[in-house]
């Protein structure tokens, strides 16, 4: 007689529910990826304060893409992941002055822009930085005149 394949009820249940990764595990994973990163994508990120046990305050760096007015410039950003991250979008602000259509006069990335305005839980700090770098190459931004190199927001 043929035996029916054994199917564990646990396995069946796994297909019906998503696993929600806790905030701290998610941020530790992002931190590890940032520390191992080689910046080949033109971005890097890590904790602003190395012993920040809340994993809330991050530094981001974007290397200006070639063929744009951002070329050969390094842009520093502050990323704040609140207590509800990744369910809630982080706050993203340029420290280095920049002229882009998605950044306000104080360096804040506009809340309606792209990945920020359409935030989803699976997005990461890396995704934000990569999308901002891609935005630098857009026709709306690539030739915009830029502030003097190295000037920061007060």
C-alpha positions as CSV (number, residue, x, y, z in Angstrom):
1,X,0.0,0.0,0.0
2,X,1.2,3.5,-0.9
3,X,1.9,5.9,2.0
4,X,0.7,9.5,1.8
5,X,3.7,11.9,2.0
6,X,4.0,13.3,5.5
7,X,3.2,17.0,5.6
8,X,3.9,18.7,8.8
9,X,1.1,21.2,9.9
10,X,3.9,23.6,10.7
11,X,5.2,23.6,7.1
12,X,1.6,24.2,5.8
13,X,1.2,27.1,8.2
14,X,4.4,28.7,7.1
15,X,3.0,29.2,3.6
16,X,0.1,31.1,4.9
17,X,1.8,33.7,7.2
18,X,4.7,36.1,6.7
19,X,7.5,36.3,9.2
20,X,7.9,39.8,10.6
21,X,11.6,40.4,11.4
22,X,12.0,42.5,14.6
23,X,13.4,46.0,14.1
24,X,16.7,45.4,15.8
25,X,17.4,42.2,13.8
26,X,16.6,44.1,10.6
27,X,18.8,47.0,11.5
28,X,21.7,44.7,12.5
29,X,21.4,43.0,9.2
30,X,21.5,46.4,7.4
31,X,24.5,47.5,9.5
32,X,26.4,44.3,8.8
33,X,25.8,44.7,5.0
34,X,26.9,48.4,5.3
35,X,30.1,47.4,7.1
36,X,30.9,44.7,4.5
37,X,30.0,47.0,1.6
38,X,32.6,47.9,-1.0
39,X,30.8,51.1,-2.1
40,X,30.8,49.8,-5.7
41,X,27.2,51.0,-6.0
42,X,28.4,54.5,-5.2
43,X,26.9,54.5,-1.7
44,X,27.9,53.6,1.8
45,X,26.2,53.6,5.3
46,X,26.7,52.9,8.9
47,X,25.9,54.0,12.4
48,X,26.6,57.6,13.3
49,X,27.6,56.6,16.8
50,X,29.2,53.2,17.0
51,X,27.7,52.3,20.4
52,X,24.1,53.4,19.5
53,X,22.3,50.4,20.9
54,X,19.0,51.7,19.5
55,X,20.4,51.6,16.0
56,X,18.6,54.8,15.2
57,X,21.1,57.4,13.9
58,X,22.9,56.5,10.7
59,X,25.3,58.2,8.3
60,X,25.0,57.7,4.6
61,X,27.4,58.7,1.9
62,X,26.7,59.1,-1.8
63,X,29.5,59.4,-4.3
64,X,28.4,61.8,-7.1
65,X,27.7,59.9,-10.3
66,X,29.9,60.5,-13.4
67,X,28.6,62.7,-16.2
68,X,26.6,64.9,-13.8
69,X,27.2,68.1,-11.9
70,X,27.6,65.9,-8.8
71,X,30.6,64.1,-10.2
72,X,33.7,63.9,-8.0
73,X,31.7,65.1,-5.0
74,X,31.0,63.2,-1.8
75,X,27.6,63.8,-0.2
76,X,27.0,63.1,3.5
77,X,23.5,62.3,4.8
78,X,21.9,61.7,8.2
79,X,19.3,58.9,8.3
80,X,17.2,58.5,11.4
81,X,15.4,55.2,11.8
82,X,12.6,55.8,14.4
83,X,11.2,53.2,16.8
84,X,8.7,52.0,14.1
85,X,11.2,51.4,11.4
86,X,11.0,49.5,9.0
87,X,7.2,49.9,9.1
88,X,7.7,53.7,9.1
89,X,9.9,55.6,6.7
90,X,13.2,56.9,8.2
91,X,13.9,60.6,8.1
92,X,16.6,61.4,5.5
93,X,18.6,64.7,5.4
94,X,21.6,65.8,3.4
95,X,24.4,67.3,5.6
96,X,26.2,68.4,2.5
97,X,24.4,71.2,0.6
98,X,22.9,69.9,-2.6
99,X,20.6,71.2,-5.3
100,X,18.1,68.5,-6.3
101,X,14.4,68.7,-7.0
102,X,13.6,66.1,-4.2
103,X,15.5,68.0,-1.5
104,X,14.2,71.1,0.3
105,X,16.2,74.2,1.3
106,X,17.2,72.7,4.6
107,X,18.6,69.5,3.1
108,X,15.5,67.3,4.0
109,X,14.5,64.8,1.4
110,X,10.9,65.7,0.6
111,X,8.4,63.2,2.1
112,X,6.6,62.9,-1.2
113,X,9.7,61.8,-3.2
114,X,9.9,58.3,-4.7
115,X,10.9,55.6,-2.3
116,X,10.2,57.9,0.7
117,X,6.7,58.8,-0.5
118,X,5.9,55.2,-1.4
119,X,7.6,53.5,1.6
120,X,7.3,49.8,2.0
121,X,8.6,47.6,4.9
122,X,11.1,45.7,2.7
123,X,13.0,48.9,1.7
124,X,16.3,49.6,3.4
125,X,18.7,52.5,4.1
126,X,20.8,51.2,1.2
127,X,17.8,51.4,-1.1
128,X,17.2,55.0,-0.2
129,X,20.8,56.0,-0.9
130,X,20.9,54.1,-4.2
131,X,17.6,55.8,-5.3
132,X,18.9,59.2,-4.4
133,X,22.1,58.5,-6.4
134,X,20.0,57.4,-9.3
135,X,17.9,60.6,-8.9
136,X,21.1,62.6,-9.4
137,X,21.4,61.2,-12.9
138,X,17.8,62.1,-13.9
139,X,17.3,64.7,-16.6
140,X,15.7,67.0,-13.9
141,X,18.8,67.0,-11.8
142,X,21.9,66.0,-13.7
143,X,22.9,69.5,-14.9
144,X,21.6,71.6,-12.0
145,X,24.1,74.1,-10.7
146,X,25.4,73.0,-7.3
147,X,26.5,74.9,-4.1
148,X,30.2,75.2,-3.5
149,X,31.8,71.9,-2.7
150,X,31.9,70.9,0.9
151,X,29.4,73.4,2.2
152,X,27.0,72.0,4.8
153,X,23.6,72.9,6.1
154,X,23.5,74.7,9.4
